Every structure is written in C-alpha cells, then in structure tokens.
Amino acid sequence: MPSPALPDVHTTPLRERVAQDIRLALLILAVAAGAYVLVISVPVVVSGTVGTTFFMLAGLTLATGWATFRMRDVPVSFSISDTFTIASALLYGPAAGAVMVMLDALVMSLRLTRSSAFPVRVLFNATSTALAMWLAAQLFFAAGDTGPLANQPGTIRTVIGPLVLFAAAYFILNTGLVATAVAYERHASIAAVWRQYFSALWLTYFSGAAIGGVLVLMTVARVVDVTTLSLILPLLFILHVTYRAAIDRVQEQVEHLTQIASYAAAPRSTTDAVLVTDRAGRISLMNRAAADLTGWTEEAAIGRPVGDVFSIRSMDGALREATLIGRDHQERPIEHMESTIRGERDEAIGTIKTFRDISAWKAIDGERDALLKRE
C-alpha cells in the first residue's frame, strides 16, 4: 500500500526564490535595454538633429525636476518636468525623449538618501525611465503614422488618439518597472505593489501628456515660442513653493486633528468620568461615564460652563472628595481630580476633570465604622 503524500515544505520557499529570480531578471533586462537605448539616443541628440527648442526644454526640465512635490502618505507626485520631457519626445522623437527623461531622472535621483544602494538606484532610474519613454514614443509615432512633430506638424485630431496610447504605455511601463524594483526589495508580488503604490499615478502621466501635447501643437503652430516659457519659470517656482507651503500647513493641521482625535479616544474609553473644558471654562468633551454621573448628555453639555454640569459641594476634611449634584438634583459622593491642559507655549488652554462615584466605598466605610462602634 503506497504511503500518503506528504506536503512539500520546500514548495513555498522554492516558489519565492523562483519569483525573486524572475524579478531580478526583469530588472537586469530593463537596465540593459535602457542602457542600449541611451547609447543609441545620445549620439542622435549630440549630432544636432534636434533644434534649439530641445535645449530650452532640457533647461526647463532640469530646473523643474527639483520642484517635484510628493504628497505625504499618498502615492501621488506632482512635477511640471513631465510636461517638458513628453514635449521633447513628441517634437524630436524617441531618442530626444529618452535623453530628456534620463536627465530628469538624474536630477531627481540627487534627492535620494545616500546609501550603499544609491549608485544602483541611480542607474536603474536613468535607464528604466529612458526605456519606458523610448518605447512609448515609438508607439506614438507608429500609431500616428508620422514622425517627430517638429518636422511633421500634426493636428489635435491626428494626435489625440496616439497621445492617449503614449500616456498609457509610458504610465504602465514606467510604473511597472519601478514596481518590479520595489517588489524585488520587499520580496512581494509585483501586481500587489503596483496596485498599492503606483496605480493612483495615472492622473499625473495623462495630465503631463495632455499638457505636453498642447504645448507641442502650440509651438509647432507658432502660437507660442517655448523660449518664452523661461520668462515665467520664476513664477512657476514661486507658485510651487506657495502651493507646497499651503499643502504642508494643511498636512500639519490634519496631523494635529488626528492627534487630537487620538487623545479624545482615550477619555471615551476609560471607566472614569472625564470632562474637558476650553480656556473659557466651557465643556468641549464629555465621556459616557461623566454623562451617567451628572445626568447631562454630551450634546446638551457641550459649550456650557462647567459649573452648570459639574456642580459639587466640598466635603469637610476631604481634599479630593466632594458631593456631586446631578441634573436631577440627586447627590452622590465622588472622588475628583483636575489637571491643566497647556499649549505649545506652556499657556493654559483648558482643563481635564476626572471623577468617579465612591458611593459603594462610602457604604463599606460606614458598615466598618458601625461594626467598630458595636465592638
């Protein structure tokens, strides 16, 4: 009788090793292909097949590459350099686009944290983006059955379809390669990493392609000269700094409100009664235990002077004990404490009152005193 098959404990590790080998092979292939693209593209640009507008776009790309803004905790980045790199590819062909995104990637890579993996990451960023741009541009010109738009001007009607294909291809290729690199470092699924971190970036790519396409058509039609964009570059920088400062302030407010919410969760979950007042002495927070003891609901108590809700009469000889008079005029003994809430400048901005019902404890004390007296 054959013995039952045993589960292969090595199946999962083997599968993971194979997956890692595949990811590594894809990354090596992408870097090699991207390097080849740059090797054949740089001579094309250097040979002078591009116009002076290309070098103006290159300057704008380098300048705006430093202005990349990444939202904290959200996988979305904003950079107007995408517009200029895409415009270069559409105007002067795949080679020009590959060189332009390589320059953009090098500038943005300078902002990476220096580590032992820094050279490898710079190499990957430069080559993978060049490969993605080159392939997307090839698709654009093949779909449009045209050449670089600087020499063969198109119209909105003839380029809008190919431009959508270009944006989609560039988005999928670029984010897909980066997702592969992240998945390799984290030993994770490429699809899972892409969905979690990169799928939301589609708007950035399609917006850049749309603006770049409009810029190209306006340049070709001589509606606007790209060189005039250098005159508004300082304004773009000022707008970027202003927008970033505003977003940072909003982010700080969100974090502050999140922190306050986390603080508010603690009083609501404790069994002690808690009242929080603002600097004017009006109630700003009240938990369920405080509502039960005072007879006031939180909705009715918020905004009222604390004395209206927390009405007490001190007990003789008791420092922390008092008699609480409820909304229904019922009296009960409590033990209470009060602490001052201070702001960042150490100024008083409110108080926290905590109290608890000690009726049962008082009853036990009374029974004990009665027994002692009978003895």
C-alpha angles and dihedrals in degrees: 000000000000117000117246117266114260122218113260105240089192095058097089097045090046092050091049092050090051091048091050091049090052092050091049091048090052091050093048090048091049093049092047093047092045091050090051090050090053092047091057095037102051094061089050091056095041092049089069101250088133125074130237089266088070092061090048088052089048091054091049090048093052092046096047094041088077090055096065108138121201121194113232115246091002123093094227128106131188124212130154089203088083088068093057096044091051091046089054092053093048094046101041107017140254095308093056091046092051093051092046096053089045089058091045091050092050092052093049091044089062086070093059120107110262112247140139089277094052097100092048092050093049090050091049094047093050097046101037094051091046090052093048093049094045093051093044091050091049088054091049095053093042092051092045093043089224142105132236107326093229087071100026107036115206135194133238089260095054099043106036095082095045089044091058089050089048093052093046093048094046091047095049096042098044098043091039093056093046090048089053091054092049091046090052092052093047098037088236138134115280092220093050093049092047093050093047101043111016112029091083091059094077091097092058093054097044092045091050091048093048094049091042091052092051091047091051094049092047091049094048091047088049091235088131133011113229089219089068088064088074088067092061095041093097089052091051090051092050091049090050093051091046093048092047092050090050092049090048090053091049090048091051090050091049091050090047092051090046089052091049090049090052090050091049091052092062097060090046092055098047123095092224119090112254131192121182120195133189126233090277092057095251121135114258100167135021128175129216095261091055090049091052094050099043097038091231123120117227091244091055095043101048110104096013123119108267091237091065092058104026101049112167140169117209121241119231112259094001117114099188099022128089143153114259116213109207129211088262089052091250112147127216134166116251140179112224143181134188130205131184120238111220129197131223090281092049092253120143109256100167147321139258118216119193123185142160138199111257097179092116092048091049090050091053090049090051093051091048092050090049092052091049091051092051090052 
